[in-house]
Amino acid sequence: MYADNRVREQHAAVHALIQDGFSLRAIGRRLGLARNTVRRLAGAKDPDELLVGRWTGRTSILDPYKSYLHQRFAEGHTIARRLFEEIRQRGYPGQEQIVRVYVRRLREAFPQQDPPRRKTSVRDVTSWITRRPDRLRDEDAQQLKEVLARVPVLATTAEHVRAFAELMNDRRGRELKDWITRVQQDQVPALRSFANGLLQDLDAVVAGLTLSYSSGAVEGHNNKIKMIKRQMFGRAGFDLLRKRVLLTA
């Protein structure tokens, strides 16, 4: 039966990942299973403990139609009323309530899976690489590890990006030239143009990454003046602009 085979496959996959050291949460995301489903599969030593056969062995008026119900349920058709109508057209003489009870037991034995995990995007990987490793969720860190293992060039890029972030946060601007040299030696396409751009004004960049001074306040005033000027829709001259700036200081 389709449902039985699915449970056996899921049980084998979950226990294989547990042996590889994956957490239940990571297994759920990897296999696209709900957390309760993973916990139930992990807690069963044998898949037969989970199979609906434990309670389907009883003689019932529904017996001739159970294999059909299992197939339809495995295909995602889980509405009892609809399944009742389908098997009634196939000759089922019983009541709808019997089908409802059976479908409810199927739901308990085979909880519906969560929607498939969204495919990893370029934006996801970029965000993971540029974020502090200790601030990544466990599942994000695991996905990033898998991506970097498949793409060595990207792994090298990630190392340089993190080294640059540490250099910038710790104000180690004097080490910038060494960082640029390493990027050029590794021939990282994604960082080559960035590194070359830094060389064009290296002294200024080094000063910015070393000194505690900042032009942020000046830039803030410039933006404020630009905002005031835009509010006048270009219809006022310098005198009015000067008065408004002085009055809002």
Residue frames relative to the residue before (quaternion, step in Angstrom):
aa qw qx qy qz dx dy dz
M 1.0000 0.0000 0.0000 0.0000 0.00 0.00 0.00
Y 0.6004 -0.6062 0.3862 0.3506 3.56 -1.06 0.79
A 0.6736 0.5068 -0.3081 0.4410 3.58 0.88 -0.95
D 0.6502 0.5211 -0.3199 0.4509 3.57 0.96 -0.87
N 0.6603 0.5091 -0.3058 0.4597 3.57 0.93 -0.89
R 0.6388 0.5310 -0.3315 0.4473 3.57 1.00 -0.79
V 0.6510 0.5112 -0.3199 0.4610 3.58 0.95 -0.86
R 0.6540 0.5121 -0.3203 0.4555 3.59 0.92 -0.85
E 0.6563 0.5053 -0.3112 0.4660 3.61 0.97 -0.84
Q 0.6662 0.4952 -0.3034 0.4679 3.57 0.93 -0.89
H 0.6329 0.5384 -0.3272 0.4500 3.59 0.98 -0.83
A 0.6729 0.4902 -0.2947 0.4691 3.59 0.92 -0.92
A 0.6637 0.5104 -0.3091 0.4511 3.60 0.96 -0.87
V 0.6574 0.5145 -0.3157 0.4511 3.59 0.93 -0.88
H 0.7022 0.4622 -0.2821 0.4623 3.60 0.83 -0.92
A 0.6028 0.5425 -0.3617 0.4599 3.60 1.14 -0.55
L 0.6769 0.4792 -0.2892 0.4780 3.59 0.97 -0.84
I 0.5982 0.5466 -0.3644 0.4589 3.60 1.08 -0.63
Q 0.6567 0.5039 -0.3094 0.4681 3.58 0.98 -0.81
D 0.6661 0.4876 -0.2977 0.4796 3.59 1.18 -0.57
G 0.6096 -0.6108 0.3324 0.3806 3.58 1.26 0.07
F 0.4482 0.6913 -0.4621 0.3280 3.62 1.20 0.19
S 0.4442 -0.6604 0.5316 0.2898 3.56 -1.15 0.66
L 0.6544 -0.5144 0.3656 0.4165 3.59 -1.25 0.37
R 0.6348 0.5275 -0.3366 0.4532 3.59 1.02 -0.74
A 0.6657 0.4904 -0.3060 0.4720 3.59 0.93 -0.87
I 0.6262 0.5314 -0.3393 0.4585 3.59 1.04 -0.73
G 0.6420 0.5355 -0.3244 0.4426 3.56 0.97 -0.85
R 0.6792 0.4711 -0.2903 0.4822 3.58 0.94 -0.88
R 0.6593 0.5237 -0.3141 0.4387 3.57 0.98 -0.79
L 0.7696 0.3449 -0.1765 0.5075 3.59 0.96 -0.86
G 0.4412 -0.7068 0.4536 0.3162 3.58 1.26 -0.17
L 0.4843 0.6650 -0.4254 0.3771 3.59 1.10 0.71
A 0.5475 -0.5920 0.4745 0.3529 3.55 -1.20 0.57
R 0.6259 -0.5776 0.3675 0.3738 3.58 -1.12 0.66
N 0.6550 0.5104 -0.3214 0.4551 3.59 0.97 -0.82
T 0.6208 0.5383 -0.3397 0.4576 3.57 1.08 -0.70
V 0.6526 0.5059 -0.3119 0.4700 3.58 0.95 -0.89
R 0.6536 0.5172 -0.3179 0.4519 3.58 0.95 -0.87
R 0.6592 0.5034 -0.3115 0.4636 3.57 0.99 -0.83
L 0.6617 0.4987 -0.3044 0.4698 3.59 0.96 -0.83
A 0.6657 0.5089 -0.3045 0.4528 3.56 0.99 -0.85
G 0.6959 0.4935 -0.2774 0.4418 3.57 1.05 -0.71
A 0.6439 0.5080 -0.3250 0.4708 3.56 1.25 -0.24
K 0.3724 -0.7357 0.5213 0.2196 3.57 -0.74 1.04
D 0.7874 0.1469 -0.0620 0.5955 3.55 1.11 -0.67
P 0.5254 -0.6602 0.4228 0.3306 3.64 -0.86 0.84
D 0.5582 0.6166 -0.3965 0.3887 3.59 1.16 -0.47
E 0.5705 0.5944 -0.3828 0.4180 3.57 1.19 -0.45
L 0.7283 0.4380 -0.2237 0.4772 3.56 1.18 -0.59
L 0.5651 0.6563 -0.3765 0.3288 3.54 1.17 -0.50
V 0.5541 -0.6420 0.4348 0.3029 3.49 -1.04 0.82
G 0.4819 0.6927 -0.4170 0.3378 3.57 1.25 -0.27
R 0.5446 0.6265 -0.3981 0.3905 3.59 1.20 -0.44
W 0.7975 0.2244 -0.1412 0.5419 3.58 1.11 -0.56
T 0.5822 0.5677 -0.3891 0.4329 3.59 1.25 0.19
G 0.5199 0.6686 -0.4111 0.3372 3.56 1.22 -0.11
R 0.5426 0.6261 -0.4051 0.3867 3.57 1.22 -0.27
T 0.5182 -0.6229 0.4872 0.3257 3.54 -1.14 0.73
S 0.1025 0.7943 -0.5861 0.1229 3.55 -0.83 1.01
I 0.5912 -0.5642 0.4473 0.3634 3.52 -1.26 0.52
L 0.6419 0.5430 -0.3009 0.4501 3.55 1.29 -0.42
D 0.4209 0.7619 -0.4356 0.2293 3.61 1.23 -0.38
P 0.6954 0.4832 -0.3180 0.4264 3.67 0.73 -0.89
Y 0.7373 0.4222 -0.2153 0.4815 3.60 1.22 -0.44
K 0.4447 0.7262 -0.4400 0.2850 3.58 1.27 -0.06
S 0.6378 0.5246 -0.3475 0.4441 3.60 0.91 -0.78
Y 0.6394 0.5094 -0.3226 0.4771 3.59 1.04 -0.76
L 0.6485 0.5130 -0.3204 0.4622 3.59 0.96 -0.86
H 0.6326 0.5318 -0.3311 0.4554 3.59 1.01 -0.82
Q 0.6570 0.5146 -0.3100 0.4555 3.56 0.93 -0.91
R 0.6893 0.4758 -0.2889 0.4637 3.59 0.85 -0.97
F 0.6333 0.5286 -0.3320 0.4575 3.58 1.03 -0.77
A 0.6575 0.5088 -0.3053 0.4643 3.58 0.97 -0.86
E 0.6618 0.4954 -0.3004 0.4758 3.59 1.16 -0.56
G 0.6344 -0.5697 0.3187 0.4140 3.59 1.29 0.00
H 0.5569 0.5823 -0.4036 0.4335 3.59 1.26 0.10
T 0.0627 0.8577 -0.4967 0.1168 3.57 -0.05 1.33
I 0.4970 0.6435 -0.4426 0.3781 3.62 1.21 0.19
A 0.4423 -0.7405 0.4414 0.2475 3.56 -0.51 1.23
R 0.6404 0.5405 -0.3387 0.4279 3.60 0.92 -0.86
R 0.6718 0.4902 -0.2992 0.4678 3.57 0.92 -0.89
L 0.6599 0.5018 -0.3131 0.4633 3.59 0.93 -0.84
F 0.6105 0.5468 -0.3432 0.4588 3.57 1.06 -0.73
E 0.6593 0.5036 -0.3104 0.4641 3.59 0.91 -0.90
E 0.6558 0.5290 -0.3182 0.4345 3.57 0.99 -0.84
I 0.7284 0.4048 -0.2671 0.4839 3.60 0.82 -0.88
R 0.5648 0.5725 -0.4010 0.4386 3.63 1.14 -0.39
Q 0.6334 0.5148 -0.3214 0.4801 3.56 1.12 -0.71
R 0.6909 0.4490 -0.2629 0.5020 3.57 1.25 -0.42
G 0.7109 -0.5010 0.2391 0.4317 3.55 1.26 0.38
Y 0.4082 0.7145 -0.4882 0.2907 3.61 1.19 0.07
P 0.2252 -0.8258 0.5060 0.1066 3.63 -0.63 1.11
G 0.5742 0.6489 -0.3577 0.3482 3.59 1.28 -0.18
Q 0.6586 -0.5085 0.3970 0.3873 3.52 -1.40 -0.11
E 0.6161 -0.5611 0.4136 0.3668 3.54 -1.26 0.48
Q 0.5963 0.5969 -0.3670 0.3917 3.61 1.06 -0.71
I 0.6125 0.5456 -0.3538 0.4495 3.60 1.05 -0.69
V 0.6518 0.5004 -0.3049 0.4815 3.57 1.02 -0.83
R 0.6330 0.5412 -0.3355 0.4402 3.59 0.98 -0.82
V 0.6598 0.5024 -0.3077 0.4665 3.58 0.91 -0.91
Y 0.6732 0.5015 -0.3033 0.4510 3.57 0.93 -0.89
V 0.6569 0.4990 -0.3094 0.4731 3.59 0.98 -0.84
R 0.6156 0.5372 -0.3523 0.4564 3.60 1.04 -0.68
R 0.6535 0.4958 -0.3121 0.4793 3.57 1.02 -0.77
L 0.6052 0.5409 -0.3510 0.4669 3.57 1.08 -0.66
R 0.6479 0.5155 -0.3221 0.4591 3.58 0.95 -0.83
E 0.6558 0.5106 -0.3128 0.4597 3.58 1.01 -0.79
A 0.6998 0.4638 -0.2669 0.4732 3.56 1.03 -0.80
F 0.7983 0.1538 -0.0568 0.5795 3.56 1.05 -0.77
P 0.1492 -0.8090 0.5635 0.0760 3.62 0.26 1.21
Q 0.5367 -0.6344 0.4510 0.3257 3.54 -1.04 0.76
Q 0.4821 -0.6848 0.4716 0.2761 3.54 -0.97 0.88
D 0.5570 -0.5646 0.4865 0.3665 3.52 -1.27 0.44
P 0.6306 -0.5099 0.3958 0.4309 3.61 -1.17 0.36
P 0.6100 -0.5700 0.3905 0.3880 3.60 -1.05 0.68
R 0.5550 -0.6214 0.4425 0.3317 3.54 -1.03 0.79
R 0.5056 -0.6565 0.4685 0.3064 3.54 -0.93 0.92
K 0.5292 -0.6410 0.4514 0.3246 3.54 -1.00 0.85
T 0.5377 -0.6274 0.4619 0.3224 3.54 -1.08 0.78
S 0.2177 -0.7916 0.5625 0.0978 3.57 -0.81 1.02
V 0.6715 -0.4663 0.3825 0.4305 3.54 -1.34 0.19
R 0.6371 0.5320 -0.3289 0.4504 3.57 1.01 -0.79
D 0.6172 0.5458 -0.3443 0.4501 3.58 1.02 -0.78
V 0.6943 0.4803 -0.2800 0.4569 3.57 0.79 -1.07
T 0.6331 0.5306 -0.3302 0.4567 3.58 0.99 -0.83
S 0.6592 0.5084 -0.3061 0.4619 3.57 0.94 -0.89
W 0.6678 0.5047 -0.3094 0.4512 3.60 0.92 -0.85
I 0.6657 0.5126 -0.3070 0.4471 3.57 0.98 -0.86
T 0.7456 0.4185 -0.2231 0.4681 3.58 0.93 -0.90
R 0.6072 0.5417 -0.3627 0.4542 3.59 1.25 -0.05
R 0.5938 -0.5539 0.4367 0.3872 3.56 -1.18 0.53
P 0.5335 -0.6643 0.4143 0.3201 3.63 -0.77 0.98
D 0.6860 0.4912 -0.2996 0.4454 3.59 1.00 -0.76
R 0.6662 0.4753 -0.3091 0.4845 3.59 1.28 -0.08
L 0.5078 0.6293 -0.4289 0.4027 3.58 1.26 0.18
R 0.4769 -0.6253 0.5266 0.3229 3.55 -1.12 0.64
D 0.6553 -0.5344 0.3544 0.3993 3.57 -1.16 0.57
E 0.6887 0.4814 -0.2975 0.4533 3.59 0.89 -0.90
D 0.6335 0.5182 -0.3327 0.4684 3.60 1.09 -0.70
A 0.6438 0.5181 -0.3179 0.4648 3.57 0.99 -0.84
Q 0.6528 0.5111 -0.3131 0.4631 3.58 1.02 -0.79
Q 0.6550 0.5006 -0.3127 0.4719 3.59 0.97 -0.84
L 0.6404 0.5157 -0.3293 0.4642 3.59 0.97 -0.81
K 0.6318 0.5365 -0.3285 0.4529 3.57 0.98 -0.83
E 0.6583 0.5041 -0.3044 0.4689 3.58 0.99 -0.84
V 0.6516 0.5143 -0.3169 0.4588 3.60 0.97 -0.85
L 0.6880 0.4844 -0.2864 0.4582 3.59 0.85 -0.96
A 0.6213 0.5385 -0.3461 0.4520 3.58 1.11 -0.61
R 0.6861 0.4761 -0.2820 0.4723 3.58 1.11 -0.64
V 0.7787 0.2493 -0.1204 0.5630 3.61 1.14 -0.61
P 0.2600 -0.8117 0.5021 0.1465 3.64 0.04 1.25
V 0.6269 0.5386 -0.3476 0.4427 3.61 0.98 -0.78
L 0.6584 0.4989 -0.3051 0.4738 3.56 1.00 -0.81
A 0.6087 0.5452 -0.3499 0.4581 3.59 1.08 -0.67
T 0.6476 0.5032 -0.3128 0.4790 3.58 1.01 -0.82
T 0.6257 0.5365 -0.3268 0.4624 3.57 1.03 -0.82
A 0.6525 0.5236 -0.3143 0.4487 3.57 0.93 -0.90
E 0.6310 0.5343 -0.3342 0.4523 3.59 1.00 -0.78
H 0.6790 0.4820 -0.2936 0.4695 3.59 0.92 -0.89
V 0.6324 0.5338 -0.3372 0.4487 3.59 0.99 -0.80
R 0.6856 0.4735 -0.2907 0.4704 3.58 0.89 -0.88
A 0.6183 0.5326 -0.3447 0.4640 3.58 1.07 -0.70
F 0.6494 0.5053 -0.3160 0.4723 3.58 1.02 -0.81
A 0.6350 0.5315 -0.3337 0.4505 3.60 1.00 -0.80
E 0.6547 0.4958 -0.3124 0.4775 3.60 0.97 -0.82
L 0.6288 0.5385 -0.3234 0.4583 3.56 1.02 -0.85
M 0.6904 0.4767 -0.2759 0.4691 3.57 0.94 -0.90
N 0.6877 0.4886 -0.2958 0.4481 3.60 0.87 -0.91
D 0.7335 0.4100 -0.2240 0.4936 3.58 1.05 -0.76
R 0.3892 -0.7466 0.4528 0.2934 3.58 1.35 0.06
R 0.3516 0.7174 -0.5182 0.3052 3.56 0.81 1.02
G 0.0108 0.8643 -0.5017 0.0353 3.53 0.84 1.06
R 0.5901 0.5940 -0.3675 0.4048 3.59 1.12 -0.58
E 0.6734 0.4886 -0.2930 0.4711 3.59 1.21 -0.43
L 0.4054 0.7527 -0.4514 0.2558 3.58 1.28 -0.04
K 0.6589 0.5205 -0.3273 0.4334 3.58 0.89 -0.90
D 0.6305 0.5182 -0.3352 0.4708 3.59 1.03 -0.72
W 0.6307 0.5284 -0.3321 0.4613 3.58 1.04 -0.78
I 0.6451 0.5158 -0.3192 0.4646 3.58 0.97 -0.87
T 0.6359 0.5337 -0.3250 0.4529 3.58 0.98 -0.83
R 0.6595 0.5037 -0.3135 0.4616 3.60 0.94 -0.83
V 0.6332 0.5258 -0.3282 0.4635 3.58 1.01 -0.78
Q 0.6736 0.4915 -0.2947 0.4668 3.57 0.93 -0.89
Q 0.6503 0.5178 -0.3201 0.4544 3.59 1.01 -0.74
D 0.7010 0.4486 -0.2641 0.4875 3.58 1.01 -0.78
Q 0.2787 -0.7961 0.4943 0.2105 3.58 1.30 -0.23
V 0.1727 0.7884 -0.5583 0.1919 3.53 0.72 1.15
P 0.3838 -0.7656 0.4582 0.2379 3.64 -0.29 1.18
A 0.6802 0.5230 -0.3014 0.4160 3.58 0.91 -0.90
L 0.7642 0.3582 -0.1868 0.5028 3.62 1.16 -0.52
R 0.4694 0.7147 -0.4365 0.2799 3.58 1.23 -0.29
S 0.6983 0.4599 -0.2869 0.4675 3.60 0.79 -0.97
F 0.6156 0.5421 -0.3467 0.4549 3.59 1.07 -0.69
A 0.6678 0.4983 -0.2975 0.4661 3.58 0.92 -0.92
N 0.6500 0.5129 -0.3184 0.4615 3.60 0.97 -0.82
G 0.6343 0.5299 -0.3280 0.4575 3.57 1.06 -0.71
L 0.6261 0.5338 -0.3382 0.4569 3.59 1.05 -0.70
L 0.6400 0.5473 -0.3277 0.4283 3.57 1.03 -0.76
Q 0.5994 0.5958 -0.3646 0.3908 3.59 1.11 -0.58
D 0.7873 0.0858 -0.0638 0.6072 3.59 1.16 -0.47
L 0.0039 0.8799 -0.4749 0.0174 3.51 0.98 1.01
D 0.6536 0.5341 -0.3310 0.4219 3.61 0.86 -0.92
A 0.6723 0.4957 -0.2993 0.4612 3.57 0.92 -0.91
V 0.6579 0.5033 -0.3142 0.4638 3.58 0.98 -0.83
V 0.6358 0.5226 -0.3268 0.4646 3.57 0.98 -0.83
A 0.6443 0.5135 -0.3216 0.4667 3.58 0.97 -0.85
G 0.6665 0.5157 -0.3038 0.4445 3.57 0.97 -0.86
L 0.7157 0.4275 -0.2409 0.4969 3.56 1.14 -0.68
T 0.7004 0.4557 -0.2623 0.4827 3.58 1.29 -0.06
L 0.7430 0.4158 -0.2228 0.4748 3.56 0.80 -1.04
S 0.4930 -0.6671 0.4804 0.2848 3.56 -1.21 0.52
Y 0.5286 0.6387 -0.4107 0.3794 3.59 1.27 -0.20
S 0.0810 -0.7986 0.5962 0.0169 3.54 -1.16 0.68
S 0.3697 -0.7181 0.5468 0.2205 3.55 -1.13 0.69
G 0.3104 0.7960 -0.4767 0.2071 3.57 1.28 0.25
A 0.6526 0.5193 -0.3281 0.4436 3.59 0.94 -0.83
V 0.6461 0.5143 -0.3167 0.4667 3.57 0.99 -0.86
E 0.6599 0.5005 -0.3103 0.4667 3.57 0.91 -0.89
G 0.6169 0.5521 -0.3427 0.4441 3.56 1.08 -0.70
H 0.6603 0.4916 -0.3036 0.4799 3.58 0.97 -0.84
N 0.6269 0.5363 -0.3391 0.4520 3.59 0.99 -0.77
N 0.6666 0.4960 -0.3037 0.4663 3.58 0.92 -0.88
K 0.6292 0.5384 -0.3335 0.4506 3.57 1.05 -0.75
I 0.6553 0.4990 -0.3106 0.4745 3.59 0.97 -0.87
K 0.6396 0.5239 -0.3281 0.4570 3.60 0.96 -0.81
M 0.6427 0.5220 -0.3270 0.4556 3.58 1.00 -0.80
I 0.6490 0.5089 -0.3175 0.4680 3.59 0.96 -0.88
K 0.6520 0.5192 -0.3155 0.4536 3.57 0.96 -0.85
R 0.6561 0.5030 -0.3219 0.4614 3.60 0.96 -0.78
Q 0.6136 0.5655 -0.3475 0.4278 3.59 1.09 -0.66
M 0.6870 0.4609 -0.2809 0.4865 3.60 1.18 -0.49
F 0.3889 -0.7748 0.4392 0.2356 3.58 1.32 0.19
G 0.6436 -0.5753 0.3152 0.3942 3.60 1.09 0.71
R 0.5536 0.6448 -0.3795 0.3657 3.60 1.22 0.25
A 0.6949 0.4289 -0.2785 0.5056 3.62 1.24 -0.01
G 0.4532 -0.6976 0.4906 0.2594 3.54 -1.16 0.63
F 0.7779 -0.3617 0.2536 0.4469 3.52 -1.36 -0.15
D 0.6225 0.5708 -0.3534 0.4023 3.62 0.95 -0.79
L 0.6892 0.4615 -0.2844 0.4807 3.57 0.88 -0.94
L 0.6178 0.5432 -0.3419 0.4543 3.56 1.04 -0.77
R 0.6496 0.5195 -0.3127 0.4587 3.59 0.97 -0.90
K 0.6602 0.5075 -0.3185 0.4530 3.60 0.91 -0.85
R 0.6682 0.5015 -0.3091 0.4544 3.57 0.93 -0.85
V 0.6319 0.5264 -0.3298 0.4635 3.56 1.05 -0.77
L 0.6722 0.4980 -0.2960 0.4609 3.58 0.94 -0.90
L 0.6775 0.4995 -0.2948 0.4523 3.57 1.01 -0.81
T 0.7212 0.4126 -0.2477 0.4982 3.59 1.13 -0.55
A 0.4461 0.7058 -0.4537 0.3116 3.59 1.25 0.03
